[in-house]
Amino acid sequence: MDATLNQPASEPVEEIETYLLLEALHRRYHYDFRHYARASIRRRLRQACQQLGFASISMMQDALLHDEAVLTRLLDFLTVQVSEMFRDPGYFKAIREKVVPHLQTYPSLKIWIAGCSGGEELYSFAILLQEEGLLDRTLIYATDINPTALETAQKGIYALDRIATFTRNHQRSGGRTSLSDYYSSAYDRVVFDRKLRERVVFSDHSLANDAVFAECQFVSCRNVMIYFDRPLQDRALGLFRDSLSRRGFLGLGSKETLRFSEHADAFTEFVREEKIYRRRDA
């Protein structure tokens, strides 16, 4: 009998290519996607190959190692840039009605928007805080690993055809004013008032590599950890736990949970249906 018949199937070439590219990306540029959900990463790498004109992931890896311009373009595929202002209005309504009364007791506030993408959630928070009289005493940290996304967030410029959705979400979130009070429009773009970002610190930050940098009363990280494997989810939640002040608040995405995390005991459910948690005293 041929001995090769009893040998285990070899690892698919695409899986090997994915592993090697992620290692190269980490060693060459210090971007760590090695603990992102592998099926999602492979799908995005296929899309990147098609859009950037590479016949294989290996060919893209070679270009990545020798041309930094490929890095910028590849990051746009590896990071999720899909969002909208006041996304999931019930989340912001719960913050407005149930969290804000607690935040109002602090003389000053620090809020961390982790994975701020193009800034839609950042401006949602800034407007909510302005409407609740808290923006002037709040410092907001807006972080992301994608420099292009951070640049978009800093500019606060969005396509005009997105405003109808933003406005509807704002109204459903319990908005106290008109969203149009906070932007000006020209041609096919709207620009949000620069006063909304006067109290914002924009910074690159990786939940895979970087450490805690401030003590905050609220951390919002939504629809980011669904792309992480379990060890990286636990690392991120550990960062959030360590960055929160006593009895501080954590907001997650609708499909995310603390239930199976090693840090679950550090939090209590505050608004269960909207995935808002509160750090325990000890």
C-alpha positions as CSV (number, residue, x, y, z in Angstrom):
1,M,0.0,0.0,0.0
2,D,1.2,3.5,-0.8
3,A,2.3,5.1,2.4
4,T,1.2,8.6,1.2
5,L,-2.4,7.5,1.4
6,N,-2.2,7.5,5.2
7,Q,-0.6,11.0,5.4
8,P,-2.8,13.9,6.6
9,A,-3.9,16.4,4.1
10,S,-1.5,19.3,3.6
11,E,-2.4,22.7,4.8
12,P,-4.2,24.8,2.0
13,V,-1.8,27.1,0.2
14,E,-4.0,30.1,0.8
15,E,-3.9,29.5,4.6
16,I,-0.1,29.4,4.5
17,E,0.0,32.5,2.4
18,T,-2.3,34.3,4.8
19,Y,-0.2,33.3,7.8
20,L,3.0,34.5,6.1
21,L,1.5,37.8,5.0
22,L,0.2,38.6,8.5
23,E,3.6,37.8,10.0
24,A,5.3,40.0,7.4
25,L,2.9,42.8,8.1
26,H,3.6,42.6,11.8
27,R,7.4,42.3,11.5
28,R,7.8,44.9,8.9
29,Y,5.3,47.5,10.0
30,H,4.2,46.4,13.5
31,Y,0.5,46.1,12.5
32,D,-0.8,43.0,14.2
33,F,-3.7,41.2,12.5
34,R,-2.6,37.7,13.5
35,H,-5.4,37.3,16.0
36,Y,-8.2,38.6,13.8
37,A,-10.8,36.0,12.8
38,R,-9.0,34.1,10.1
39,A,-12.0,33.5,7.8
40,S,-12.7,37.2,7.7
41,I,-9.1,38.1,7.1
42,R,-8.8,35.6,4.2
43,R,-11.9,37.1,2.6
44,R,-10.5,40.6,2.8
45,L,-7.1,39.5,1.5
46,R,-8.9,38.0,-1.6
47,Q,-10.7,41.3,-2.2
48,A,-7.4,43.2,-1.8
49,C,-5.7,41.0,-4.4
50,Q,-8.5,41.5,-6.8
51,Q,-8.7,45.3,-6.4
52,L,-5.0,45.9,-6.2
53,G,-4.1,43.6,-9.1
54,F,-2.2,40.8,-7.5
55,A,-2.5,37.3,-8.7
56,S,-2.0,35.8,-5.3
57,I,-1.6,36.7,-1.6
58,S,2.1,35.8,-1.9
59,M,2.6,38.3,-4.7
60,M,0.9,41.0,-2.5
61,Q,3.2,40.0,0.4
62,D,6.3,40.6,-1.7
63,A,5.0,44.0,-2.8
64,L,4.1,44.9,0.8
65,L,7.6,44.2,2.1
66,H,9.2,46.4,-0.5
67,D,6.7,49.2,-1.0
68,E,5.1,51.1,1.9
69,A,2.4,52.5,-0.5
70,V,0.9,49.0,-0.6
71,L,0.6,49.1,3.2
72,T,-1.8,52.1,3.2
73,R,-4.0,50.5,0.5
74,L,-4.0,47.1,2.3
75,L,-5.1,48.6,5.6
76,D,-8.2,49.9,4.0
77,F,-9.2,46.3,3.3
78,L,-8.1,44.8,6.6
79,T,-9.9,47.4,8.8
80,V,-13.7,47.8,8.8
81,Q,-14.8,51.3,7.7
82,V,-18.5,50.8,7.6
83,S,-20.4,53.0,10.1
84,E,-23.0,55.7,10.4
85,M,-23.9,58.4,12.9
86,F,-26.0,57.3,15.8
87,R,-25.9,53.8,14.6
88,D,-28.3,51.6,16.6
89,P,-30.2,54.7,18.0
90,G,-31.3,52.7,21.0
91,Y,-27.7,52.5,22.2
92,F,-27.4,56.3,22.2
93,K,-30.8,56.8,23.7
94,A,-29.8,54.5,26.6
95,I,-26.6,56.5,27.1
96,R,-28.7,59.7,27.1
97,E,-31.3,58.5,29.5
98,K,-29.4,56.1,31.8
99,V,-25.7,56.8,31.6
100,V,-25.6,60.6,31.3
101,P,-27.2,61.2,34.8
102,H,-24.1,59.4,36.2
103,L,-21.7,61.2,34.0
104,Q,-23.1,64.5,35.1
105,T,-21.8,63.9,38.6
106,Y,-18.2,64.1,37.5
107,P,-16.4,67.5,37.4
108,S,-14.6,66.4,34.2
109,L,-14.9,63.4,31.9
110,K,-12.7,61.3,29.6
111,I,-14.3,59.1,27.0
112,W,-12.5,56.7,24.7
113,I,-13.9,55.8,21.3
114,A,-11.9,52.7,20.4
115,G,-11.9,51.9,16.7
116,C,-13.4,55.2,15.7
117,S,-13.1,54.5,12.0
118,G,-14.1,57.5,9.9
119,G,-15.5,59.4,12.9
120,E,-19.2,58.8,12.7
121,E,-19.5,57.5,16.3
122,L,-17.1,60.2,17.5
123,Y,-19.4,63.0,16.2
124,S,-22.4,61.1,17.5
125,F,-20.9,61.2,21.0
126,A,-19.8,64.9,20.7
127,I,-23.3,66.0,19.6
128,L,-25.0,64.0,22.4
129,L,-22.6,65.5,25.0
130,Q,-23.2,68.9,23.6
131,E,-27.0,68.5,23.9
132,E,-26.6,67.2,27.4
133,G,-24.3,70.1,28.5
134,L,-21.2,67.9,29.0
135,L,-19.0,68.5,26.0
136,D,-17.1,71.5,27.5
137,R,-15.9,69.4,30.4
138,T,-15.2,66.2,28.4
139,L,-12.0,65.0,26.7
140,I,-12.6,62.4,24.0
141,Y,-9.9,60.0,22.8
142,A,-10.7,58.8,19.2
143,T,-8.3,56.0,18.2
144,D,-7.9,53.7,15.3
145,I,-5.1,51.7,13.6
146,N,-5.9,53.0,10.2
147,P,-4.3,56.4,9.5
148,T,-6.6,57.1,6.6
149,A,-9.6,56.6,8.8
150,L,-8.2,58.9,11.4
151,E,-7.6,61.6,8.8
152,T,-11.2,61.3,7.7
153,A,-12.4,61.5,11.3
154,Q,-10.3,64.7,11.8
155,K,-11.8,66.4,8.8
156,G,-15.4,65.6,9.7
157,I,-16.5,65.6,6.0
158,Y,-19.2,63.2,4.8
159,A,-21.2,62.6,1.6
160,L,-24.4,64.6,1.5
161,D,-26.5,61.5,0.6
162,R,-25.7,60.0,4.0
163,I,-27.2,62.8,6.0
164,A,-30.8,61.5,5.7
165,T,-29.8,58.4,7.6
166,F,-27.7,60.3,10.1
167,T,-30.7,62.6,10.8
168,R,-33.2,59.8,11.2
169,N,-30.9,58.0,13.6
170,H,-30.3,61.2,15.6
171,Q,-34.0,61.8,16.0
172,R,-34.5,58.2,17.1
173,S,-31.7,58.5,19.6
174,G,-33.6,61.2,21.5
175,G,-31.8,64.1,19.9
176,R,-32.7,67.5,21.5
177,T,-31.8,69.6,18.5
178,S,-31.7,69.4,14.8
179,L,-28.7,67.6,13.3
180,S,-28.4,70.4,10.8
181,D,-27.3,72.7,13.6
182,Y,-24.0,71.0,13.7
183,Y,-22.9,71.0,10.0
184,S,-22.7,73.1,6.9
185,S,-23.2,71.8,3.4
186,A,-21.6,72.6,0.1
187,Y,-22.1,70.8,-3.2
188,D,-22.3,67.0,-2.4
189,R,-20.5,67.2,1.0
190,V,-21.3,68.2,4.6
191,V,-18.7,69.4,7.1
192,F,-19.3,69.1,10.8
193,D,-18.6,72.0,13.1
194,R,-15.0,72.1,14.2
195,K,-16.2,73.0,17.7
196,L,-17.3,69.3,18.0
197,R,-13.7,68.2,17.8
198,E,-12.0,70.9,19.9
199,R,-12.1,68.5,22.8
200,V,-10.9,65.5,20.8
201,V,-7.5,63.8,20.8
202,F,-7.0,61.7,17.7
203,S,-4.4,58.9,17.9
204,D,-3.4,55.7,16.3
205,H,-3.8,52.8,18.8
206,S,-3.8,49.1,18.4
207,L,-5.9,46.9,20.7
208,A,-3.5,44.0,19.7
209,N,-0.3,45.8,20.6
210,D,-0.7,48.9,22.6
211,A,-1.3,49.6,26.3
212,V,-3.8,51.7,28.4
213,F,-3.1,55.4,28.1
214,A,-5.7,57.1,30.2
215,E,-8.4,56.7,32.9
216,C,-11.8,57.1,31.4
217,Q,-15.4,57.2,32.6
218,F,-16.8,55.7,29.4
219,V,-15.3,53.4,26.8
220,S,-17.2,52.7,23.6
221,C,-15.9,50.0,21.3
222,R,-18.6,48.7,19.0
223,N,-18.5,46.2,16.1
224,V,-14.7,45.9,16.4
225,M,-14.2,42.8,18.5
226,I,-16.4,40.6,16.3
227,Y,-13.4,40.4,14.0
228,F,-11.1,39.2,16.8
229,D,-10.3,35.7,17.9
230,R,-11.0,34.9,21.6
231,P,-7.4,35.7,22.9
232,L,-7.5,39.1,21.3
233,Q,-11.0,39.8,22.5
234,D,-9.8,39.1,26.0
235,R,-6.8,41.3,25.6
236,A,-9.0,44.2,24.4
237,L,-11.5,43.8,27.2
238,G,-8.6,43.8,29.7
239,L,-7.4,47.1,28.3
240,F,-10.9,48.5,28.7
241,R,-11.2,47.2,32.2
242,D,-7.9,48.8,33.2
243,S,-8.7,52.1,31.5
244,L,-12.0,52.5,33.2
245,S,-12.4,54.5,36.4
246,R,-14.2,52.9,39.3
247,R,-17.8,52.3,38.2
248,G,-17.0,53.4,34.7
249,F,-19.1,52.4,31.7
250,L,-18.3,50.1,28.7
251,G,-20.4,50.0,25.5
252,L,-20.1,47.1,23.0
253,G,-21.7,46.3,19.7
254,S,-25.0,44.5,19.4
255,K,-23.4,41.2,18.5
256,E,-20.6,41.4,21.1
257,T,-20.7,40.1,24.7
258,L,-18.7,39.8,27.8
259,R,-20.3,36.5,28.7
260,F,-17.4,34.2,27.8
261,S,-14.6,36.5,28.5
262,E,-12.1,36.0,31.3
263,H,-12.9,39.6,32.3
264,A,-16.7,39.1,32.7
265,D,-16.5,39.2,36.5
266,A,-15.1,42.7,36.3
267,F,-18.3,44.1,35.0
268,T,-22.0,44.1,35.7
269,E,-24.8,44.5,33.1
270,F,-26.1,48.1,33.1
271,V,-28.4,48.2,30.1
272,R,-28.5,44.6,28.9
273,E,-30.4,45.1,25.7
274,E,-27.9,47.7,24.5
275,K,-24.8,46.0,25.6
276,I,-23.8,48.7,28.1
277,Y,-21.8,47.4,31.1
278,R,-20.4,49.0,34.3
279,R,-17.1,48.2,35.9
280,R,-17.4,46.7,39.4
281,D,-16.0,48.5,42.4
282,A,-13.2,46.0,42.9
